Amino acid sequence: MSSESVSETITAEGHLIDAQVLERIFDRIVEHGATYEVLQFDIGRSNGEMSYARLRLSARDEEALGALLEALVPYGCRIESERDARFEPTAKDGCVPEDFYSTTNHRTQIRVDGTWTDVGAQRMDAVILMVDGEPKCRLLRDVRAGDQVVCGVDGIRVQPESRARDRKGFAFMSNEISSERRVETSVARVADMMREVRQNGGRIAVVAGPVLIHTGGIDYFCELLSGGWIDVLLSGNALAVHDIEHTFFGTSLGVNLETGSPVEEGHKNHMRAINRITRAGSIADAVQQGVLTRGIMHACVTNGVEFVLAGSIRDDGPLPDTLMDLIEAQSQYAKALEGAGMVLMLSTMLHSIGVGNMLPSWVRVVCVDINPAVVTKLADRGSSQTIGVVTDVGLFLNQLALKLRG
């Protein structure tokens, strides 16, 4: 390292060893072509006690050091010489200064007038600005000219969600995505987590795709809805249409779900289903009029479970309840997730990734999919709290409903 290098002292506190945070910190330092000197390292003496590290970083210039400091923020690192967060005004709607701070999904505080304050509406890939005197996360599209946005890394403190060894029911599948684990064991742990979330007053959200219908999960999912285990269902047009088609005609995309055989003229059934609901006015109207008498959407209406259907370019119809305005659909998803303590994702990669982007890291996420790559993609996108169950979603729901009975 050149004698002209610049330095900064940082600190980090948490489960640095158990959660392998320290290893990742060292990796980022080396990747940025910088060096470090460990000035202090206090190891937690029990599984509940935090460790503390103090490091001096050296980089070739201010720009390189700044980039390194920004890369270390998600690991809970902060500059030792505490300074207030720096705010810069925005000049244009939806546009912020070049050095804006991009948020993670971890608990975050900023320092304002010497006081550390929690940031509200925590989510990843957002900016921080002051709303009625309180710092909150906002999407770029929601920024307006003149807003004061946090820039740089001064005065920012992030607390990564650690996976301590004794965290009940949540670390049981940490860093493991395997189809060889017994489904019954995984389901039992998920059921325990749902009970714990309920006992703590948390809400449970489900993100589901049409595979739920195809794999025979309708009756088991309806049992969860009627049992009060689900507070909100987030999905797309397809799940609702396939569910309603099955109720009316016993098919999904024209295939009889009992025999697995295509039905003559069955390819028209999904459009017939959409037509009937549209004639009624909405899904709720169809239930109230006695047009829709069974199925998942019927169970949502009769049990008072909120649902949000986000449309896409591939949707037929769509159903009158489906939100085809993408920004409105995202906003409704985010609103529905407020207060969620757990999110169960069932075989829908795109909706799962979208929801993962909206969640703070302390919300428990369980992703069930026959394809292990779906869970990997969620983790790669930053939803590191996600734990995976690699199995058929119909089988999973069968086992889960059984575990939650009584």
NUPA-69401 format. One record per residue (C-alpha): residue number from 1; x, z, y; residue in three letters; chain. Coordinates in Angstrom, 1 decimal. Layout:
residues N
   num        X        Z        Y   residuo   cadena
   NUM        X        Z        Y       ALA        A
...
END
This chain:
residues 406
   num        X        Z        Y   residuo   cadena
     1      0.0      0.0      0.0       MET        A
     2      1.4     -1.0      3.4       SER        A
     3      2.4      1.7      5.9       SER        A
     4     -0.2      0.1      8.2       GLU        A
     5     -3.1      1.1      5.9       SER        A
     6     -6.0      3.2      7.2       VAL        A
     7     -7.3      6.3      5.5       SER        A
     8    -10.5      8.4      5.2       GLU        A
     9    -11.3     11.6      3.4       THR        A
    10    -14.5     11.7      1.3       ILE        A
    11    -16.3     14.2     -0.8       THR        A
    12    -18.7     14.0     -3.7       ALA        A
    13    -20.8     16.6     -5.5       GLU        A
    14    -23.0     16.5     -8.6       GLY        A
    15    -22.7     16.0    -12.3       HIS        A
    16    -19.6     14.0    -11.8       LEU        A
    17    -18.3     14.2    -15.3       ILE        A
    18    -21.5     14.4    -17.4       ASP        A
    19    -23.0     11.4    -15.6       ALA        A
    20    -19.7      9.5    -15.5       GLN        A
    21    -20.0      9.3    -11.7       VAL        A
    22    -16.3     10.1    -11.1       LEU        A
    23    -15.3      7.3    -13.4       GLU        A
    24    -17.4      4.8    -11.4       ARG        A
    25    -16.0      6.1     -8.1       ILE        A
    26    -12.4      5.4     -9.3       PHE        A
    27    -13.4      2.0    -10.6       ASP        A
    28    -14.9      1.0     -7.2       ARG        A
    29    -11.8      2.1     -5.4       ILE        A
    30     -9.5      0.0     -7.6       VAL        A
    31    -11.9     -3.0     -7.4       GLU        A
    32    -11.6     -2.9     -3.6       HIS        A
    33     -7.8     -3.0     -3.7       GLY        A
    34     -7.6      0.6     -2.3       ALA        A
    35     -5.8      3.7     -3.5       THR        A
    36     -7.0      7.3     -3.8       TYR        A
    37     -5.4     10.8     -3.8       GLU        A
    38     -7.3     13.7     -5.3       VAL        A
    39     -7.1     16.5     -2.8       LEU        A
    40     -9.5     18.9     -4.6       GLN        A
    41    -11.5     18.8     -7.8       PHE        A
    42    -13.7     21.7     -8.9       ASP        A
    43    -15.3     21.3    -12.3       ILE        A
    44    -18.7     22.8    -12.9       GLY        A
    45    -18.4     25.6    -15.3       ARG        A
    46    -21.8     25.2    -17.0       SER        A
    47    -24.2     22.4    -17.7       ASN        A
    48    -26.3     23.3    -14.6       GLY        A
    49    -23.4     23.8    -12.2       GLU        A
    50    -22.2     20.9    -10.0       MET        A
    51    -18.7     19.6     -9.8       SER        A
    52    -17.0     18.8     -6.5       TYR        A
    53    -14.4     16.3     -5.6       ALA        A
    54    -12.4     15.6     -2.4       ARG        A
    55    -10.5     12.4     -2.2       LEU        A
    56     -8.3     10.6      0.4       ARG        A
    57     -8.9      6.9      0.4       LEU        A
    58     -6.4      4.3      1.8       SER        A
    59     -7.2      0.6      2.4       ALA        A
    60     -5.4     -2.2      4.0       ARG        A
    61     -7.5     -2.3      7.2       ASP        A
    62    -10.7     -0.9      8.8       GLU        A
    63    -12.8     -3.7      7.4       GLU        A
    64    -11.7     -3.1      3.8       ALA        A
    65    -12.1      0.6      4.2       LEU        A
    66    -15.6      0.2      5.6       GLY        A
    67    -16.6     -2.1      2.6       ALA        A
    68    -15.2      0.5      0.2       LEU        A
    69    -17.1      3.4      1.9       LEU        A
    70    -20.3      1.5      1.7       GLU        A
    71    -19.8      0.7     -2.0       ALA        A
    72    -19.2      4.4     -2.7       LEU        A
    73    -22.4      5.7     -0.9       VAL        A
    74    -24.7      5.2     -4.0       PRO        A
    75    -22.5      7.5     -6.0       TYR        A
    76    -23.1     10.4     -3.6       GLY        A
    77    -19.8     10.0     -1.7       CYS        A
    78    -19.8     10.8      2.0       ARG        A
    79    -17.2     11.0      4.8       ILE        A
    80    -15.9     14.5      5.2       GLU        A
    81    -15.7     14.5      9.0       SER        A
    82    -19.5     14.6      9.4       GLU        A
    83    -20.8     12.3     12.1       ARG        A
    84    -24.4     11.5     13.1       ASP        A
    85    -25.9      8.3     11.7       ALA        A
    86    -25.5      5.3     14.0       ARG        A
    87    -28.6      3.5     15.2       PHE        A
    88    -28.7      0.0     16.5       GLU        A
    89    -31.6     -1.8     18.1       PRO        A
    90    -33.1     -4.9     16.5       THR        A
    91    -33.5     -8.0     18.6       ALA        A
    92    -36.0     -9.9     16.4       LYS        A
    93    -38.8     -9.2     14.1       ASP        A
    94    -37.7     -9.1     10.5       GLY        A
    95    -34.0     -9.2     11.4       CYS        A
    96    -31.5     -6.4     11.8       VAL        A
    97    -27.8     -6.0     12.8       PRO        A
    98    -25.3     -7.4     10.4       GLU        A
    99    -23.9     -4.1      9.4       ASP        A
   100    -27.2     -2.5      8.6       PHE        A
   101    -27.3      0.1      5.8       TYR        A
   102    -29.1     -1.1      2.7       SER        A
   103    -30.8      1.7      0.8       THR        A
   104    -30.6      2.7     -2.8       THR        A
   105    -33.4      4.3     -4.7       ASN        A
   106    -31.7      7.7     -4.7       HIS        A
   107    -32.6     10.7     -2.6       ARG        A
   108    -31.1     10.1      0.9       THR        A
   109    -30.5     12.1      4.0       GLN        A
   110    -29.3     11.0      7.4       ILE        A
   111    -27.6     13.2     10.1       ARG        A
   112    -29.4     13.2     13.4       VAL        A
   113    -28.3     15.5     16.3       ASP        A
   114    -26.2     17.5     13.8       GLY        A
   115    -29.1     18.0     11.4       THR        A
   116    -29.5     16.5      7.9       TRP        A
   117    -33.0     15.1      7.4       THR        A
   118    -34.6     13.6      4.3       ASP        A
   119    -35.5     10.0      4.4       VAL        A
   120    -39.1      9.2      3.5       GLY        A
   121    -40.6      6.4      1.4       ALA        A
   122    -37.4      6.1     -0.5       GLN        A
   123    -36.8      2.8     -2.3       ARG        A
   124    -34.0      0.4     -2.9       MET        A
   125    -33.2     -2.7     -0.8       ASP        A
   126    -34.6     -1.4      2.4       ALA        A
   127    -33.4     -0.3      5.9       VAL        A
   128    -33.8      3.1      7.5       ILE        A
   129    -35.5      3.4     10.9       LEU        A
   130    -37.2      6.2     12.8       MET        A
   131    -41.0      6.3     12.5       VAL        A
   132    -42.7      8.9     14.7       ASP        A
   133    -39.5     10.8     14.9       GLY        A
   134    -38.8     10.8     11.1       GLU        A
   135    -36.4      8.5      9.2       PRO        A
   136    -38.1      6.3      6.7       LYS        A
   137    -37.3      3.3      4.5       CYS        A
   138    -38.8      0.0      5.6       ARG        A
   139    -38.6     -3.5      4.2       LEU        A
   140    -36.9     -6.1      6.3       LEU        A
   141    -40.2     -8.0      6.9       ARG        A
   142    -41.7     -4.8      8.4       ASP        A
   143    -39.0     -4.4     11.0       VAL        A
   144    -40.0     -5.2     14.6       ARG        A
   145    -37.9     -6.1     17.6       ALA        A
   146    -36.7     -3.0     19.4       GLY        A
   147    -36.7     -0.8     16.2       ASP        A
   148    -33.7      1.5     15.9       GLN        A
   149    -32.1      0.8     12.5       VAL        A
   150    -29.3      2.8     10.8       VAL        A
   151    -26.1      0.9     10.6       CYS        A
   152    -22.7      1.6      8.9       GLY        A
   153    -22.2      4.6      6.6       VAL        A
   154    -21.7      7.4      9.0       ASP        A
   155    -24.2     10.2      8.7       GLY        A
   156    -25.6      9.1      5.4       ILE        A
   157    -25.8     11.4      2.3       ARG        A
   158    -27.1     10.1     -1.0       VAL        A
   159    -27.8     12.3     -4.1       GLN        A
   160    -27.8     10.2     -7.3       PRO        A
   161    -30.3     11.2     -9.9       GLU        A
   162    -28.1     12.8    -12.6       SER        A
   163    -28.8     13.0    -16.3       ARG        A
   164    -27.8     16.5    -17.1       ALA        A
   165    -27.5     17.3    -20.8       ARG        A
   166    -30.5     19.7    -20.7       ASP        A
   167    -33.0     17.5    -18.8       ARG        A
   168    -36.0     17.9    -21.1       LYS        A
   169    -37.5     14.8    -22.5       GLY        A
   170    -35.7     12.3    -20.1       PHE        A
   171    -32.2     11.9    -21.3       ALA        A
   172    -33.1     11.4    -24.9       PHE        A
   173    -32.4      7.7    -24.8       MET        A
   174    -29.8      7.6    -22.0       SER        A
   175    -27.7      4.4    -22.1       ASN        A
   176    -29.3      3.5    -25.5       GLU        A
   177    -31.4      0.3    -26.0       ILE        A
   178    -31.8     -0.2    -29.7       SER        A
   179    -34.5     -1.6    -32.0       SER        A
   180    -33.2      0.6    -34.8       GLU        A
   181    -34.4      3.9    -33.3       ARG        A
   182    -37.5      5.3    -35.1       ARG        A
   183    -40.6      4.4    -32.9       VAL        A
   184    -42.3      7.6    -33.9       GLU        A
   185    -39.5      9.7    -32.4       THR        A
   186    -39.5      7.7    -29.2       SER        A
   187    -43.2      7.8    -28.8       VAL        A
   188    -43.3     11.6    -29.4       ALA        A
   189    -40.8     12.1    -26.6       ARG        A
   190    -42.7      9.8    -24.3       VAL        A
   191    -45.9     11.7    -25.0       ALA        A
   192    -44.2     15.0    -24.2       ASP        A
   193    -43.0     13.5    -20.9       MET        A
   194    -46.5     12.4    -20.0       MET        A
   195    -47.8     15.9    -20.7       ARG        A
   196    -45.1     17.4    -18.5       GLU        A
   197    -45.8     15.0    -15.6       VAL        A
   198    -49.5     15.9    -15.9       ARG        A
   199    -48.7     19.7    -15.9       GLN        A
   200    -46.6     19.2    -12.8       ASN        A
   201    -49.4     17.4    -11.0       GLY        A
   202    -47.8     14.0    -11.1       GLY        A
   203    -49.5     10.7    -11.4       ARG        A
   204    -48.9      8.2    -14.2       ILE        A
   205    -48.9      4.5    -13.5       ALA        A
   206    -48.8      1.7    -16.0       VAL        A
   207    -47.4     -1.8    -15.4       VAL        A
   208    -48.7     -4.1    -18.2       ALA        A
   209    -48.7     -7.7    -19.2       GLY        A
   210    -51.0     -9.8    -21.3       PRO        A
   211    -48.9     -9.2    -24.4       VAL        A
   212    -50.8     -5.9    -24.6       LEU        A
   213    -53.9     -8.0    -25.4       ILE        A
   214    -52.2    -10.3    -27.9       HIS        A
   215    -50.6     -7.5    -29.9       THR        A
   216    -53.9     -5.6    -30.5       GLY        A
   217    -53.3     -2.9    -28.0       GLY        A
   218    -56.7     -3.0    -26.3       ILE        A
   219    -58.5     -0.2    -28.1       ASP        A
   220    -55.5      2.2    -27.9       TYR        A
   221    -55.0      1.5    -24.2       PHE        A
   222    -58.7      2.1    -23.5       CYS        A
   223    -58.3      5.4    -25.3       GLU        A
   224    -55.6      6.4    -22.9       LEU        A
   225    -57.8      5.3    -20.0       LEU        A
   226    -60.8      7.3    -21.1       SER        A
   227    -58.5     10.3    -22.0       GLY        A
   228    -57.4     10.5    -18.4       GLY        A
   229    -53.7      9.7    -19.1       TRP        A
   230    -53.5      6.8    -16.6       ILE        A
   231    -54.1      6.9    -12.9       ASP        A
   232    -53.4      3.3    -11.9       VAL        A
   233    -52.9      0.0    -13.7       LEU        A
   234    -50.7     -2.6    -12.1       LEU        A
   235    -50.7     -6.1    -13.5       SER        A
   236    -51.3     -9.7    -12.8       GLY        A
   237    -54.2    -12.0    -13.2       ASN        A
   238    -53.4    -12.9    -16.8       ALA        A
   239    -53.9     -9.4    -18.4       LEU        A
   240    -57.4     -9.1    -16.8       ALA        A
   241    -58.4    -12.6    -17.7       VAL        A
   242    -57.2    -12.3    -21.3       HIS        A
   243    -58.9     -8.9    -21.7       ASP        A
   244    -62.2    -10.2    -20.3       ILE        A
   245    -62.0    -13.4    -22.4       GLU        A
   246    -61.5    -11.3    -25.5       HIS        A
   247    -64.6     -9.2    -24.6       THR        A
   248    -66.8    -12.3    -24.1       PHE        A
   249    -65.5    -14.6    -26.8       PHE        A
   250    -63.1    -12.6    -29.1       GLY        A
   251    -60.3    -14.9    -28.1       THR        A
   252    -57.2    -14.9    -25.9       SER        A
   253    -56.1    -18.3    -24.6       LEU        A
   254    -58.5    -19.7    -27.1       GLY        A
   255    -57.0    -18.0    -30.2       VAL        A
   256    -59.1    -15.6    -32.2       ASN        A
   257    -57.3    -12.3    -32.2       LEU        A
   258    -58.8    -11.2    -35.5       GLU        A
   259    -57.7    -14.3    -37.5       THR        A
   260    -54.9    -15.7    -35.3       GLY        A
   261    -56.5    -19.1    -35.5       SER        A
   262    -57.4    -21.4    -32.6       PRO        A
   263    -61.1    -21.7    -31.9       VAL        A
   264    -62.6    -25.1    -31.3       GLU        A
   265    -62.9    -25.7    -27.5       GLU        A
   266    -61.4    -22.2    -27.2       GLY        A
   267    -59.0    -23.4    -24.5       HIS        A
   268    -61.9    -23.3    -22.1       LYS        A
   269    -62.7    -19.7    -22.7       ASN        A
   270    -60.4    -18.2    -20.1       HIS        A
   271    -62.0    -20.4    -17.5       MET        A
   272    -65.4    -19.4    -18.7       ARG        A
   273    -64.4    -15.7    -18.4       ALA        A
   274    -63.2    -16.2    -14.8       ILE        A
   275    -66.4    -18.1    -14.0       ASN        A
   276    -68.7    -15.2    -15.3       ARG        A
   277    -66.8    -12.6    -13.3       ILE        A
   278    -66.8    -14.8    -10.2       THR        A
   279    -70.6    -15.3    -10.5       ARG        A
   280    -71.0    -11.5    -10.7       ALA        A
   281    -68.8    -11.0     -7.6       GLY        A
   282    -66.0     -8.9     -9.0       SER        A
   283    -64.9     -7.0    -12.1       ILE        A
   284    -66.6     -3.8    -10.9       ALA        A
   285    -69.8     -5.8    -10.1       ASP        A
   286    -69.7     -7.4    -13.6       ALA        A
   287    -69.5     -3.9    -15.1       VAL        A
   288    -72.3     -2.5    -13.0       GLN        A
   289    -74.5     -5.6    -13.8       GLN        A
   290    -73.9     -5.1    -17.6       GLY        A
   291    -72.1     -8.5    -17.8       VAL        A
   292    -68.8     -6.8    -18.8       LEU        A
   293    -69.4     -4.1    -21.4       THR        A
   294    -66.0     -3.5    -23.1       ARG        A
   295    -62.3     -3.8    -22.8       GLY        A
   296    -59.5     -2.6    -20.6       ILE        A
   297    -61.0     -3.7    -17.2       MET        A
   298    -64.3     -2.2    -18.2       HIS        A
   299    -62.6      1.1    -19.1       ALA        A
   300    -60.8      1.1    -15.7       CYS        A
   301    -64.0      0.8    -13.8       VAL        A
   302    -66.0      3.3    -15.9       THR        A
   303    -63.2      5.9    -15.8       ASN        A
   304    -62.4      5.5    -12.1       GLY        A
   305    -58.9      4.2    -12.8       VAL        A
   306    -57.5      2.2     -9.9       GLU        A
   307    -56.1     -1.3    -10.7       PHE        A
   308    -54.2     -3.8     -8.6       VAL        A
   309    -53.8     -7.4     -9.8       LEU        A
   310    -51.0     -9.4     -8.2       ALA        A
   311    -51.4    -13.2     -8.5       GLY        A
   312    -48.8    -15.9     -9.0       SER        A
   313    -48.5    -19.7     -8.8       ILE        A
   314    -49.5    -20.2    -12.4       ARG        A
   315    -52.9    -18.4    -12.2       ASP        A
   316    -56.1    -20.2    -13.0       ASP        A
   317    -59.1    -19.3    -11.0       GLY        A
   318    -58.0    -16.7    -10.2       PRO        A
   319    -60.3    -13.7    -10.7       LEU        A
   320    -61.9    -12.6     -7.4       PRO        A
   321    -60.1     -9.3     -7.6       ASP        A
   322    -56.6    -10.9     -7.9       THR        A
   323    -54.5    -10.7     -4.7       LEU        A
   324    -53.0    -14.1     -4.1       MET        A
   325    -51.2    -13.0     -0.9       ASP        A
   326    -47.8    -11.9     -2.2       LEU        A
   327    -47.1     -9.5      0.7       ILE        A
   328    -50.5     -7.9      0.4       GLU        A
   329    -50.1     -7.5     -3.4       ALA        A
   330    -46.7     -5.9     -2.9       GLN        A
   331    -48.1     -3.5     -0.3       SER        A
   332    -51.0     -2.6     -2.6       GLN        A
   333    -48.6     -2.0     -5.5       TYR        A
   334    -46.4      0.3     -3.3       ALA        A
   335    -49.4      2.2     -2.1       LYS        A
   336    -50.7      2.7     -5.6       ALA        A
   337    -47.4      4.1     -6.7       LEU        A
   338    -47.3      6.9     -4.1       GLU        A
   339    -47.0     10.2     -5.8       GLY        A
   340    -46.2      8.7     -9.2       ALA        A
   341    -44.2     11.0    -11.5       GLY        A
   342    -43.9      8.5    -14.3       MET        A
   343    -44.3      4.7    -14.8       VAL        A
   344    -44.9      3.2    -18.2       LEU        A
   345    -43.9     -0.5    -18.3       MET        A
   346    -45.5     -2.6    -21.1       LEU        A
   347    -44.1     -6.0    -21.9       SER        A
   348    -44.0     -7.6    -18.4       THR        A
   349    -40.6     -8.4    -17.1       MET        A
   350    -41.3     -9.7    -13.6       LEU        A
   351    -43.9     -7.1    -12.7       HIS        A
   352    -41.7     -4.4    -14.1       SER        A
   353    -38.7     -5.5    -12.0       ILE        A
   354    -40.9     -5.7     -9.0       GLY        A
   355    -42.2     -2.2     -9.5       VAL        A
   356    -38.7     -0.9    -10.3       GLY        A
   357    -37.6     -2.0     -6.9       ASN        A
   358    -40.3      0.1     -5.3       MET        A
   359    -39.6      3.4     -7.1       LEU        A
   360    -37.2      6.2     -6.1       PRO        A
   361    -34.8      7.2     -8.8       SER        A
   362    -36.5     10.5     -9.6       TRP        A
   363    -39.6      8.8    -10.9       VAL        A
   364    -39.4      8.6    -14.7       ARG        A
   365    -39.6      5.0    -16.0       VAL        A
   366    -40.2      4.0    -19.6       VAL        A
   367    -40.0      0.3    -20.5       CYS        A
   368    -41.6     -0.9    -23.8       VAL        A
   369    -40.7     -4.4    -24.8       ASP        A
   370    -39.8     -6.3    -28.0       ILE        A
   371    -37.0     -7.9    -26.0       ASN        A
   372    -34.2     -5.4    -25.2       PRO        A
   373    -33.0     -7.7    -22.4       ALA        A
   374    -36.0     -6.7    -20.3       VAL        A
   375    -34.7     -3.1    -20.1       VAL        A
   376    -31.2     -4.3    -19.4       THR        A
   377    -32.4     -6.4    -16.5       LYS        A
   378    -34.2     -3.4    -15.0       LEU        A
   379    -31.1     -1.3    -15.2       ALA        A
   380    -29.0     -4.1    -13.7       ASP        A
   381    -31.3     -4.4    -10.8       ARG        A
   382    -30.7     -0.7     -9.9       GLY        A
   383    -33.5      1.1    -11.8       SER        A
   384    -30.9      3.1    -13.7       SER        A
   385    -33.5      5.8    -14.6       GLN        A
   386    -35.2      3.4    -17.0       THR        A
   387    -35.2      4.3    -20.6       ILE        A
   388    -36.2      1.7    -23.2       GLY        A
   389    -38.3      1.5    -26.3       VAL        A
   390    -37.7     -1.7    -28.2       VAL        A
   391    -40.8     -2.4    -30.2       THR        A
   392    -44.1     -4.2    -30.4       ASP        A
   393    -46.3     -2.9    -27.6       VAL        A
   394    -49.4     -2.8    -29.7       GLY        A
   395    -47.6     -0.5    -32.3       LEU        A
   396    -46.3      1.7    -29.5       PHE        A
   397    -49.8      2.2    -28.0       LEU        A
   398    -51.2      2.9    -31.4       ASN        A
   399    -48.7      5.7    -31.9       GLN        A
   400    -48.9      7.0    -28.3       LEU        A
   401    -52.7      7.3    -28.4       ALA        A
   402    -52.4      9.2    -31.7       LEU        A
   403    -49.8     11.6    -30.2       LYS        A
   404    -51.9     12.3    -27.2       LEU        A
   405    -55.2     13.0    -29.0       ARG        A
   406    -56.5     16.5    -28.6       GLY        A
END
